[in-house]
């Protein structure tokens, strides 16, 4: 079990005490007092939903189903995911919850004289506060150094707030949860259930479920009946590679074209690398002894391919700013333009390459003589004739 799964389990136990035991009983008692009938005695024609509101707590009672749903406290939705993500906010529930319990049912004296009294809560108030403090401590430890299994577990539980923290993109959390939003990971967070297609110790391949019928309906609603939209042919779909990297939180996420990827497909690590646009990762070796045609992921989404073994007699210092990577060669001669990537460079024997980035470890490696192509890994959807067939 991952650290996140254990944390989620602990938070679910707390949520169950708060909602399934305490708040549900309180809401049912308020229903009885307001409607004059206990929830379990409501007749079919008297089973309208009941909005429960008391001391900043809210929720809805569905008497026909004997259910209490959508519990909130002062705008805070009391769910397991929210307790995991915001334990410091969730702990504010404790004092008013216990106050409301005893305001509703009164103090326990002798149960023989209080046959309808549910008794004391399952947890002492101090125990619940201690449980929240323990969850808060675990969250701090986990978000400081999450593992890939924690990231995948959070995705499976659809706790996207924690996923954003693990990937150090919580500042973009608002745009992540809006369908059609601009962030690369929006579709991971706004589609259906997420399937783990492949997983090893370093990477996992995730594919959300897409419902194109709903998308077609939304598009038609947006046209207000002026024209009928029909989605025809192959509908583009994203997949996502997540894994271990040298980022501040130690993890990365990368969108790829998953249009032709089925959730139950047998996929190899080599093919995932190929779809991302490289053959293997730089492994901190002092000399990059790659062969012609080898595509090596150097740092983040920056890669290099040895194009040929042609050399140059003399070359001066060469700086290549590629997106937010700065590549510095002590000897290199640019072939063509360096204004846009990919950028080709010829180097003499053993030219030193340093790469700097504010979110990755610096790279320092010697390049044997030859011509090299520096490029960024492709992201997202690809043209129809370039889509991977998986």
C-alpha positions in Angstrom: 0.0 0.0 0.0 1.3 3.4 -0.9 1.7 6.2 1.7 -1.1 8.0 0.0 -3.5 5.0 0.1 -2.8 4.7 3.8 -3.5 8.4 4.3 -6.7 8.2 2.3 -7.8 5.2 4.4 -7.3 7.1 7.6 -9.1 10.1 6.3 -12.0 8.0 5.1 -12.4 6.6 8.7 -12.6 10.1 10.1 -15.1 11.1 7.4 -17.2 8.1 8.2 -17.5 9.1 11.9 -18.2 12.7 11.1 -20.8 12.1 8.3 -22.1 8.6 8.4 -22.5 8.4 12.1 -22.7 11.9 13.6 -24.1 14.3 11.0 -26.5 11.8 9.5 -28.0 11.1 12.9 -28.2 14.9 13.6 -29.8 15.6 10.2 -32.3 12.8 10.7 -33.3 14.1 14.1 -33.8 17.6 12.7 -35.9 16.1 10.0 -38.0 14.3 12.6 -38.4 17.5 14.7 -39.4 19.6 11.6 -41.6 17.1 9.8 -43.0 15.4 12.8 -42.1 12.0 11.4 -38.9 9.9 11.7 -37.1 9.3 8.4 -37.7 5.6 8.4 -41.5 6.1 8.9 -42.1 8.5 6.0 -44.8 7.5 3.6 -44.1 7.4 -0.1 -46.2 10.5 -0.9 -44.4 12.4 1.9 -40.8 11.7 0.9 -39.8 15.1 -0.5 -36.1 15.9 0.1 -35.2 17.9 3.2 -32.5 20.6 3.3 -30.7 20.3 6.6 -29.1 23.6 8.0 -27.8 24.0 11.5 -24.8 26.0 12.9 -23.0 26.4 9.5 -23.6 22.6 8.7 -25.6 21.8 5.6 -26.7 18.7 3.7 -29.7 17.1 2.1 -31.8 14.2 3.5 -33.6 11.9 1.0 -36.1 10.1 3.2 -37.2 7.6 0.6 -33.7 6.3 0.3 -32.8 6.9 4.0 -29.8 8.9 2.8 -27.9 12.0 3.9 -25.8 13.6 1.1 -23.7 16.6 0.3 -22.5 17.4 3.8 -20.8 20.7 4.2 -19.5 23.0 7.0 -19.2 26.7 6.3 -18.7 26.0 2.5 -16.2 23.1 3.1 -17.5 19.9 1.5 -16.8 17.1 3.9 -15.3 14.4 1.7 -12.4 12.1 2.1 -10.4 13.9 -0.6 -10.9 17.3 1.0 -9.9 15.9 4.4 -6.7 14.6 2.8 -6.0 17.8 0.9 -7.0 20.3 3.6 -6.8 18.8 7.0 -6.1 22.1 8.6 -9.5 23.4 7.3 -11.2 20.1 8.1 -10.2 20.2 11.8 -12.3 23.3 12.2 -15.3 21.1 12.0 -14.6 19.3 15.3 -15.7 21.8 18.0 -19.0 22.9 16.3 -19.8 19.3 15.4 -19.7 18.0 19.0 -21.5 21.1 20.1 -24.3 20.4 17.6 -24.4 16.8 18.6 -25.2 17.6 22.2 -27.5 20.6 21.3 -29.5 18.1 19.2 -29.6 15.1 21.6 -28.7 16.5 25.0 -26.3 15.1 27.4 -26.3 11.3 28.1 -27.7 10.6 31.5 -29.2 7.2 31.9 -30.0 5.4 28.7 -33.0 3.7 30.3 -34.6 7.1 30.6 -33.5 8.2 27.1 -34.4 5.3 24.8 -34.1 7.5 21.7 -30.8 9.0 22.5 -28.0 7.7 20.3 -25.4 7.9 23.1 -22.0 9.5 22.9 -20.2 9.8 19.6 -18.0 6.9 18.4 -14.9 9.0 19.0 -14.0 11.3 21.8 -13.5 14.9 20.7 -9.8 14.9 21.7 -9.2 11.7 19.8 -10.7 13.2 16.6 -8.5 16.3 17.0 -5.5 14.0 17.5 -6.4 12.1 14.3 -6.6 15.3 12.3 -3.2 16.4 13.6 -1.7 13.0 12.6 -3.2 13.4 9.1 -1.8 16.9 8.8 1.7 15.7 9.8 1.5 12.9 7.2 0.3 15.2 4.5 3.3 17.5 5.1 5.7 14.6 4.9 4.0 13.2 1.8 3.8 16.4 -0.2 7.5 17.1 0.6 8.6 13.9 -1.0 5.9 12.0 -2.8 6.6 8.7 -4.6 5.3 7.7 -8.0 2.9 5.2 -6.3 1.5 8.0 -4.2 0.9 10.0 -7.4 -0.9 7.1 -9.1 -2.9 6.3 -6.0 -4.1 10.0 -5.8 -5.1 9.9 -9.5 -7.0 6.7 -8.9 -8.9 8.3 -6.0 -9.5 11.3 -8.2 -8.0 13.6 -5.5 -6.7 16.1 -8.1 -5.9 18.7 -5.5 -3.2 16.3 -4.1 -2.1 15.4 -7.6 -1.5 19.1 -8.3 0.5 19.4 -5.1 2.6 16.3 -6.0 3.4 17.8 -9.4 4.0 21.3 -7.9 1.2 22.9 -10.0 -1.2 23.7 -7.3 -1.1 27.4 -8.4 -2.9 26.2 -11.6 -5.5 24.1 -9.7 -8.4 26.4 -10.7 -7.8 25.9 -14.5 -7.1 22.2 -14.1 -10.6 21.4 -13.2 -12.4 23.3 -16.0 -13.2 21.2 -19.1 -11.5 22.6 -22.1 -9.1 24.6 -19.9 -5.6 25.6 -21.1 -3.5 23.4 -18.9 -1.8 20.4 -20.3 -3.3 18.1 -17.7 -6.8 19.4 -17.8 -8.2 16.4 -19.6 -6.6 14.1 -17.0 -8.8 15.8 -14.4 -12.0 16.5 -16.3 -12.8 13.2 -18.2 -14.1 10.0 -16.7 -12.5 7.2 -14.7 -8.7 6.9 -15.2 -7.2 3.5 -16.2 -3.6 2.5 -15.5 -2.5 1.0 -18.8 1.2 0.5 -17.8 3.2 0.9 -14.6 6.7 0.1 -13.5 9.0 1.6 -10.8 9.7 4.7 -12.9 6.7 5.6 -15.1 3.0 4.9 -15.5 0.8 5.4 -18.5 -2.7 6.7 -17.7 -5.8 6.9 -20.0 -9.0 8.7 -19.0 -12.3 7.4 -20.2 -13.8 9.7 -22.9 -17.5 10.1 -23.6 -17.8 11.6 -27.0 -21.6 11.4 -27.0 -21.7 13.9 -24.2 -19.2 16.1 -26.0 -21.3 16.1 -29.1 -24.4 17.0 -27.0 -22.5 19.9 -25.4 -21.4 21.2 -28.8 -25.0 21.1 -30.0 -26.2 22.9 -26.9 -23.6 25.6 -27.6 -24.9 26.1 -31.1 -28.4 26.7 -29.8 -29.9 24.7 -32.6 -28.5 26.8 -35.4 -26.7 23.8 -36.8 -26.4 20.1 -36.0 -22.9 19.0 -34.9 -22.0 15.3 -35.6 -18.6 14.0 -34.5 -17.4 11.7 -37.2 -14.3 9.6 -37.7 -11.5 9.2 -35.2 -11.9 11.4 -32.1 -8.6 12.7 -30.6 -7.9 11.6 -27.0 -5.0 12.3 -24.7 -3.1 9.9 -22.5 -0.6 10.8 -19.8 2.8 9.5 -18.8 3.7 10.2 -15.2 6.8 9.2 -13.4 10.0 9.9 -11.5 12.1 12.9 -12.5 14.6 15.4 -11.0 11.9 18.1 -10.5 11.4 19.8 -7.1 8.9 17.2 -6.0 10.6 14.3 -7.9 7.7 13.7 -10.3 6.6 14.7 -13.8 3.5 14.4 -16.0 3.6 14.5 -19.8 0.6 14.4 -22.2 0.8 12.2 -25.3 -1.5 11.3 -28.1 -3.7 8.4 -26.8 -6.3 8.4 -29.5 -5.6 4.8 -30.6 -4.8 3.6 -27.1 -7.2 1.2 -25.4 -7.3 1.0 -21.6 -6.7 -2.8 -21.6 -3.9 -2.7 -24.1 -0.5 -4.4 -23.6 2.1 -1.6 -23.8 5.9 -1.8 -23.4 8.1 0.8 -21.7 10.1 1.0 -25.0 7.0 2.0 -26.9 6.0 4.6 -24.3 9.5 6.1 -24.6 9.2 6.1 -28.4 5.8 7.9 -28.3 7.3 10.5 -26.0 10.1 11.0 -28.6 13.2 9.4 -27.2 14.9 6.0 -26.9 16.5 6.2 -23.4 17.4 8.5 -20.6 20.7 10.2 -19.9 22.1 8.3 -16.9 24.7 10.8 -15.7 27.6 9.2 -17.5 30.6 11.5 -18.1 30.6 10.9 -21.9 27.5 10.5 -24.0 28.6 7.6 -26.2 25.4 7.4 -28.3 25.2 5.9 -31.7 23.9 7.6 -34.9 20.1 7.8 -34.6 20.0 7.4 -30.8 17.5 9.8 -29.2 18.5 10.6 -25.6 16.3 12.5 -23.1 18.8 14.8 -21.3 16.7 17.0 -19.0 13.0 17.3 -18.6 11.5 17.5 -22.1 14.9 18.3 -23.7 16.4 15.6 -25.9 19.3 15.2 -28.3 19.9 12.9 -31.3 23.2 12.1 -32.9 22.5 12.8 -36.6 25.8 11.7 -38.0 29.5 11.5 -37.2 30.5 14.5 -39.3 32.7 16.9 -37.4 34.1 20.4 -37.6 37.8 21.4 -37.3 37.3 24.4 -35.1 34.3 25.7 -33.2 33.8 28.4 -30.6 31.6 28.6 -27.5 27.9 28.0 -28.3 24.9 28.8 -26.2 21.5 27.4 -27.1 18.5 28.7 -25.2 15.8 26.1 -25.9 12.5 26.9 -24.2 13.5 27.2 -20.5 16.7 25.0 -20.9 20.0 26.7 -21.5 22.5 24.5 -23.3 26.1 25.7 -23.2 28.8 24.0 -25.4 32.4 25.0 -25.0 32.9 24.0 -28.7 30.0 24.0 -31.2 29.0 25.2 -34.6 25.3 25.7 -35.3 24.0 24.3 -38.6 21.4 26.7 -39.9 19.4 28.8 -37.5 19.2 28.5 -33.7 16.1 30.7 -33.4 13.7 27.7 -33.2 14.2 24.1 -32.3 15.1 21.6 -33.4 18.7 23.0 -33.6 21.5 21.1 -35.2 25.1 21.6 -33.9 28.4 20.1 -35.1 31.0 19.6 -32.4 34.6 18.6 -32.4 35.9 15.7 -30.3 34.6 15.7 -26.7 32.9 19.0 -26.5 31.6 19.7 -23.0 27.8 20.3 -22.8 26.3 22.0 -19.7 22.5 22.3 -19.4 20.8 24.6 -16.9 17.2 24.7 -15.8 15.6 26.1 -12.7 13.5 23.0 -12.0 16.0 20.2 -12.9 19.4 19.1 -11.9 22.1 20.7 -14.1 23.6 18.3 -16.7 27.3 18.2 -17.6 28.5 15.7 -20.2 31.1 15.3 -22.9 29.8 14.9 -26.5 32.0 12.9 -28.9 32.6 14.5 -32.3 29.6 14.6 -34.6 26.4 16.5 -35.5 23.6 16.6 -33.0 20.0 17.6 -33.1 18.6 19.3 -29.9 14.8 19.2 -29.6 11.9 19.3 -27.2 9.8 16.2 -26.8 6.4 16.5 -28.5 3.5 16.9 -26.2 -0.3 16.4 -26.6 -2.2 15.5 -29.7 -0.4 14.8 -33.0 -1.5 15.1 -36.7 -3.6 12.2 -37.9 -0.8 10.6 -39.9 1.7 10.9 -37.0 -0.5 9.5 -34.3 1.0 6.5 -32.5 -0.8 3.2 -33.1 0.1 1.7 -29.7 
